[in-house]
Amino acid sequence: MTETMVSPPTRVVIVGGGVVGSEVARRVGRFDRPVDVTLIETDGVQAYPSLLAEVASGVVEPSHAAVPLRSVLPRARVLGGVVTGRDATARTVRVRDSEGIEIDIPYDHLVVAPGSIADLAPIPGLEERAAGLRTITEALDLRERVLERTQFAEVTSDPARRARAATFVVVGAGRSGVQAIAAMSDLALEACDQRPGFAPDELRFVLVEATAQILPEAGTSMRHAAVRELESRRVEVRVETLVSSVDDQAIRLSDGTDLAADTVVWCAGSRPSIVLEALDLPLTEDGTVEVQATLEVRGHEGTWAAGDCAAVLDPATGRRLPRGEASAWREARTLAANIERTMGGDDPCEFRYRPKVELITIGRFSAVGEAAGVRLRGFPAWALQAVLHVSRVPTVARKARVVVDWLTSLSLPREVMSLGSDRDPHRPWRHAEGVSGVDGGGKEPGARQTPKEHRA
């Protein structure tokens, strides 16, 4: 009688649980051949970047814009921790858990997809005053900030403080910046409808961009349509303008203008995750991983990279492909397919990205863009974008929750109400004891409590 030899499973280790990491884990887990998938992510939760602006505007519930990775990746082991090193010879990755214990995880294939983090420019006062829109927490904080500032503007009798509270500035006119200013505009204007002592004409929204145009990765017609859509929402667009400094009184611009504003949102820069520094991989000048057209890291067989952390080039032109969620989904599919091809002894294929649909959501139930050469704007564009968003949300139940949020917001009036953004659990007790006799320990309502909450 002959014994059947069973091959050990192929070990696939994935660093990062964002769009690329979770999608690769899901697809690799469905391979017909035996695999052992380990995904390393700090908090074990994936947020959908495309829905963050809708969380900030109150259209989508926060819990519906994020998923616990363990529940949607049943065939993968989700390990909470931080990658601290890699041994290329032994083919292991070192991970430190929340208690400081380090372990080495062996791999046959390593997928590097930790994404990117906010890159604050060295502008005086920016770190202390700026908010962000890269996480669920930041989206919720931004929503509270807008509601608190409009509430304060309604009750204050000081014209200067009222003007500062009613002015909202976003720095950076890429996708996230455009979506952020549109979400803030919609939310603030709706709040005004419920505040009889505060007129919409008093609101001011400013989008600041250092380059000559907004949405640099988009086509000309899409950029023009986006500008028109923003202007219809009372947004001032200032291009070729830099921020010089930020303080409690104003945001100073490079053209000499002082914007008296309490709220500034930084969407102008990002850089690859610092996790890359521990992996000893070839990096480009901007810190992204050098990859071949197959998404395999140059000079490192069996190591792959994709998403915001990778310098993915278009094989046809040799130019860098734009970063973004749409490209990340397609990169993940190609990367997973190439791992399977390699396991079967075949050559990996090149990644090619030719989008037929290019859309961007701008405010509640509105978008602009093109689909198969047809220009779309307004609700039809948003509806198509919504279909694409829902198709990427895992499980039928979660898809249904997002759709119900949209339908509810479409059909029923919203209650615009601030719940307060103070994260200090001990503040009520100190207030009761008379330690702090003024709201926020002497700060104006809605003043920022800590700058670190807004760093991605």
C-alpha positions in Angstrom: 0.0 0.0 0.0 1.4 3.4 -1.0 1.2 6.4 1.2 -0.2 9.7 -0.2 2.2 12.5 0.3 0.4 15.7 1.3 2.1 18.9 0.5 2.3 21.5 3.3 0.2 24.6 2.8 1.7 27.6 1.1 2.2 30.3 3.8 1.0 33.7 2.7 1.7 36.6 5.1 0.0 40.0 4.4 1.1 43.2 6.1 -1.8 45.6 6.2 -5.6 45.2 6.4 -6.7 47.9 4.1 -8.2 47.6 0.6 -5.3 45.6 -0.8 -4.6 43.5 2.2 -8.1 42.4 2.9 -9.0 41.7 -0.8 -5.8 39.6 -1.3 -6.5 37.7 1.9 -10.1 37.0 0.7 -9.0 35.8 -2.7 -6.0 33.7 -1.6 -8.3 32.0 1.0 -10.4 30.7 -1.9 -7.5 29.0 -3.7 -8.1 25.3 -4.6 -4.7 24.4 -3.2 -3.9 24.4 0.5 -2.8 27.8 1.8 -2.2 29.3 5.3 -3.1 33.0 5.3 -1.9 35.4 8.1 -3.0 39.0 7.9 -1.2 41.5 10.2 -3.2 44.6 11.1 -2.9 46.8 14.2 -6.6 47.1 15.2 -8.1 44.3 13.0 -10.6 46.7 11.4 -10.9 47.9 7.8 -12.5 51.2 7.0 -13.7 52.1 3.5 -12.1 55.4 2.4 -14.8 56.1 -0.1 -17.4 56.3 2.6 -15.6 58.5 5.1 -17.0 61.8 3.7 -20.5 60.4 4.0 -19.8 59.4 7.6 -18.6 63.0 8.2 -21.8 64.4 6.6 -24.0 62.0 8.6 -25.4 60.0 5.6 -23.7 56.7 6.5 -23.5 55.3 10.0 -19.8 54.9 11.2 -20.2 51.2 12.0 -21.4 50.6 8.4 -18.3 52.2 6.9 -15.9 49.7 8.6 -15.7 46.0 9.0 -13.9 43.7 11.6 -11.5 41.7 9.5 -11.9 38.5 11.5 -15.6 38.3 10.6 -15.1 38.8 6.8 -12.0 36.8 6.5 -12.9 33.4 8.0 -10.1 31.6 6.2 -7.3 33.9 7.4 -5.7 34.3 10.7 -5.9 38.0 11.7 -3.0 39.0 13.9 -3.1 42.3 15.8 0.4 43.8 16.0 3.1 45.9 14.5 5.7 44.6 12.1 9.2 45.4 13.4 11.5 43.5 11.0 12.0 41.0 8.3 14.6 38.3 7.8 14.9 37.8 4.0 17.1 34.8 4.3 15.0 32.9 6.8 11.8 34.3 5.1 10.2 35.5 8.4 8.5 38.6 9.5 8.8 39.8 13.1 5.7 41.1 14.8 5.2 42.8 18.2 1.8 42.5 19.8 0.0 44.9 22.1 1.8 43.5 25.1 5.2 44.0 23.6 5.9 40.3 22.8 7.6 39.7 19.5 7.2 36.6 17.4 8.6 35.5 14.0 6.1 34.4 11.4 7.5 32.4 8.4 6.2 33.0 4.9 6.5 31.6 1.4 4.8 34.7 -0.1 4.9 38.1 1.6 2.3 40.8 0.6 3.3 44.3 1.7 0.2 46.7 1.8 0.3 48.9 4.9 -1.0 51.9 2.9 -0.1 55.5 3.7 -0.3 58.0 6.5 -0.9 61.7 6.7 2.2 63.8 6.0 1.9 67.2 7.7 4.0 69.9 6.2 6.3 71.9 8.6 3.9 74.8 8.8 3.7 76.7 12.1 0.6 75.8 14.0 -0.6 73.1 11.6 -0.2 70.1 13.8 -1.9 71.8 16.7 -4.9 73.1 14.8 -5.5 70.8 11.8 -8.1 68.0 11.5 -8.0 65.2 9.1 -10.2 62.8 7.2 -8.4 59.4 6.9 -10.2 57.4 9.6 -13.6 56.8 11.1 -12.7 58.7 14.2 -11.5 61.7 12.2 -14.7 61.6 10.2 -16.8 61.7 13.4 -14.7 64.4 14.9 -15.0 66.5 11.8 -18.8 66.1 11.8 -18.9 67.2 15.5 -16.6 70.1 14.7 -18.9 71.5 12.0 -22.0 71.2 14.2 -20.3 72.7 17.2 -19.0 75.7 15.3 -22.3 76.4 13.6 -24.0 76.2 17.0 -21.4 78.5 18.6 -21.8 81.0 15.7 -25.5 81.2 16.3 -25.2 82.1 20.0 -22.2 84.4 20.1 -22.6 88.1 20.0 -19.0 88.8 18.9 -19.0 89.4 15.1 -15.3 88.4 14.7 -15.7 85.2 16.6 -18.9 84.4 14.7 -17.1 84.9 11.4 -14.3 82.6 12.5 -16.7 79.9 13.6 -18.6 80.0 10.3 -15.5 79.7 8.1 -14.2 76.2 7.1 -11.0 75.6 5.2 -9.7 72.5 3.6 -6.0 72.3 2.4 -5.5 70.0 -0.5 -7.8 69.5 -3.5 -7.3 65.9 -4.3 -10.1 63.5 -3.9 -10.2 63.5 -0.2 -10.0 67.3 0.0 -12.8 67.8 -2.5 -15.0 65.3 -0.7 -14.2 66.8 2.7 -15.2 70.4 1.8 -18.4 69.2 0.0 -19.4 67.1 3.0 -18.8 70.1 5.4 -20.7 72.4 3.2 -23.7 70.1 3.0 -23.7 69.5 6.8 -23.3 73.2 7.7 -25.9 74.4 5.3 -28.4 71.8 6.6 -27.6 72.8 10.2 -28.4 76.4 9.3 -31.9 75.4 8.3 -32.4 74.3 12.0 -30.8 77.4 13.5 -33.1 80.5 12.9 -30.5 82.8 14.3 -27.8 81.9 11.8 -28.1 82.6 8.0 -26.5 80.4 5.3 -25.0 83.5 3.8 -22.7 83.8 6.9 -21.1 80.5 6.1 -17.8 80.4 4.2 -16.0 77.4 2.7 -12.5 77.6 1.2 -10.6 74.9 -0.7 -6.9 75.7 -0.9 -4.6 73.9 -3.5 -0.9 74.4 -4.0 -0.9 73.3 -7.7 -2.6 74.9 -10.6 -5.7 72.7 -10.6 -7.8 70.5 -8.4 -8.1 66.7 -8.8 -4.7 66.4 -10.5 -5.3 62.7 -11.3 -8.6 63.4 -13.1 -9.3 64.4 -16.6 -9.9 68.0 -17.7 -13.7 67.7 -18.1 -14.0 66.0 -14.7 -12.0 68.8 -13.0 -14.2 71.5 -14.6 -17.4 69.7 -13.6 -16.1 69.3 -10.0 -15.3 73.0 -9.8 -18.8 73.9 -11.0 -20.3 71.5 -8.4 -18.2 73.0 -5.6 -19.1 76.5 -6.6 -22.8 75.6 -6.5 -22.1 74.6 -2.8 -20.7 78.1 -2.0 -17.1 76.7 -2.0 -14.3 79.1 -2.9 -11.5 77.3 -4.8 -8.0 78.9 -4.5 -5.3 77.2 -6.6 -1.6 77.9 -6.7 -1.8 78.9 -3.0 0.1 77.7 0.0 -0.6 77.8 3.7 2.1 79.9 5.5 0.9 79.4 9.1 -2.1 78.5 11.3 -3.1 80.0 14.7 -6.1 80.6 16.8 -7.1 83.7 14.9 -6.4 82.9 11.2 -4.9 80.8 8.5 -2.3 82.8 6.6 -1.9 82.0 2.9 1.1 82.6 0.6 -0.8 85.3 -1.3 -1.0 87.4 1.8 -4.6 86.6 2.6 -5.6 85.9 6.2 -8.6 83.5 6.5 -10.2 84.1 9.9 -11.3 80.5 10.6 -11.5 78.1 13.5 -11.5 75.0 11.3 -8.8 73.8 9.0 -8.7 70.2 7.5 -5.4 68.9 6.1 -5.9 66.7 3.0 -2.8 67.9 1.2 -0.2 65.2 1.7 0.4 61.6 2.5 3.5 59.3 2.7 4.0 55.6 2.8 3.5 53.8 6.1 6.5 53.8 8.4 6.2 50.0 8.5 8.2 49.9 5.3 11.3 51.1 7.2 11.4 47.8 9.0 11.1 45.5 6.0 14.4 46.3 4.3 12.9 46.6 0.8 14.1 48.8 -2.2 12.4 52.2 -2.0 11.9 55.0 -4.4 12.8 58.7 -3.6 9.3 59.2 -2.2 9.6 56.2 0.0 7.3 53.8 -1.9 8.3 50.2 -2.7 9.9 49.5 -6.1 7.8 46.9 -7.8 7.9 45.2 -11.2 4.9 45.3 -13.6 3.8 42.0 -12.0 3.6 43.8 -8.5 6.5 41.6 -7.3 9.1 43.6 -5.4 12.2 44.2 -7.5 15.0 41.8 -6.5 12.8 40.0 -3.8 11.2 36.8 -5.2 8.0 35.9 -3.5 7.5 39.4 -2.0 4.8 41.6 -3.4 3.6 45.1 -2.8 0.5 47.2 -3.9 -1.6 50.1 -3.0 -0.5 53.5 -1.7 2.8 52.1 -0.4 3.9 50.8 -3.9 5.3 52.6 -6.9 3.1 50.9 -9.5 4.0 51.9 -13.1 1.9 51.7 -16.2 3.7 49.2 -18.5 2.5 51.0 -21.6 3.8 54.5 -20.6 6.2 53.8 -17.8 4.5 56.5 -15.7 3.3 56.1 -12.1 -0.3 55.1 -11.8 -2.4 57.4 -9.6 -3.1 56.2 -6.1 -6.6 55.5 -5.1 -9.2 53.0 -3.9 -10.3 52.0 -7.4 -6.7 51.2 -8.5 -6.0 49.4 -5.2 -8.9 47.0 -5.8 -7.6 46.0 -9.2 -4.0 45.7 -8.0 -5.2 43.3 -5.2 -7.0 41.1 -7.8 -3.9 40.9 -10.0 -1.6 40.3 -7.0 -3.7 37.4 -5.7 -3.9 35.9 -9.2 -0.1 36.2 -9.6 0.5 34.4 -6.3 -1.8 31.5 -7.5 0.0 31.4 -10.9 3.4 31.3 -9.2 2.2 28.5 -6.9 1.2 26.5 -10.0 4.5 27.1 -11.7 3.3 29.7 -14.2 4.7 33.1 -14.9 2.9 36.1 -13.2 1.1 38.5 -15.5 1.6 42.3 -15.7 -0.9 44.7 -13.9 -2.8 46.9 -16.4 -5.2 49.6 -15.3 -7.5 51.1 -17.9 -10.5 52.5 -16.0 -13.7 52.8 -17.9 -15.5 54.6 -15.1 -14.0 57.7 -13.3 -16.3 59.2 -10.7 -16.0 61.3 -7.5 -18.7 61.9 -5.0 -19.1 65.6 -4.2 -21.6 66.1 -1.3 -24.8 64.3 -0.6 -26.1 62.2 -3.5 -24.1 64.1 -6.1 -21.0 63.1 -8.1 -19.2 64.0 -11.3 -17.3 61.9 -13.8 -17.4 59.8 -16.9 -18.5 56.2 -17.6 -17.6 54.6 -21.0 -17.0 58.1 -22.5 -20.3 59.5 -21.2 -20.1 62.5 -18.9 -22.3 62.2 -15.8 -23.1 64.7 -13.1 -25.4 65.0 -10.1 -27.6 62.1 -8.9 -27.1 59.7 -11.9 -23.3 59.9 -11.3 -23.7 59.4 -7.6 -26.1 56.4 -8.2 -23.5 54.7 -10.4 -20.7 55.4 -7.8 -23.0 54.0 -5.1 -23.3 50.7 -7.0 -19.5 50.5 -7.3 -19.1 51.2 -3.6 -21.7 48.6 -2.5 -20.1 46.0 -4.8 -16.9 46.3 -2.7 -18.5 46.0 0.7 -18.4 42.4 2.0 -21.4 40.3 3.0 -25.0 40.9 2.0 -25.9 42.2 5.5 -23.3 45.0 5.3 -24.3 45.9 1.8 -27.9 46.2 3.0 -27.0 48.4 5.9 -25.2 50.9 3.7 -28.1 51.0 1.2 -30.6 51.5 4.0 -28.5 54.5 5.3 -28.7 56.0 1.8 -32.4 55.4 1.4 -33.2 56.7 4.8 -31.2 59.9 4.2 -32.9 60.3 0.8 -36.5 59.9 2.0 -36.5 61.3 5.6 -35.3 64.6 7.0 -32.2 64.3 9.1 -31.9 65.5 12.7 -28.7 67.5 12.8 -27.5 67.4 16.3 -24.1 67.6 18.0 -23.3 65.0 20.6 -20.1 66.7 21.7 -16.6 65.6 20.9 -14.8 65.7 24.2 -13.0 62.4 24.5 -11.8 62.8 28.1 -13.8 60.3 30.3 -12.9 62.1 33.5 -14.0 65.6 32.5 -17.7 65.2 33.8 -16.3 64.3 37.3 -13.9 67.2 37.3 -16.7 69.5 36.2 -19.0 68.3 38.9 -16.2 68.9 41.5 -15.8 72.5 40.3 -12.3 72.0 38.8 -13.4 73.3 35.5 -16.0 76.0 35.6 -16.1 76.7 31.9 -17.0 74.3 29.0 -13.9 72.5 27.8 -11.7 73.8 30.7 -11.9 77.4 29.5 -12.0 76.7 25.8 -14.7 77.9 23.5 -17.3 75.2 22.6 -15.8 73.0 20.0 -12.2 74.1 20.5 -9.7 71.3 19.8 -8.8 69.3 22.8 -5.7 67.5 21.5 -3.9 67.6 18.2 -2.9 63.9 18.3 -6.5 62.7 17.7 -6.3 63.9 14.1 -3.1 62.2 13.0 -3.6 59.2 10.8 
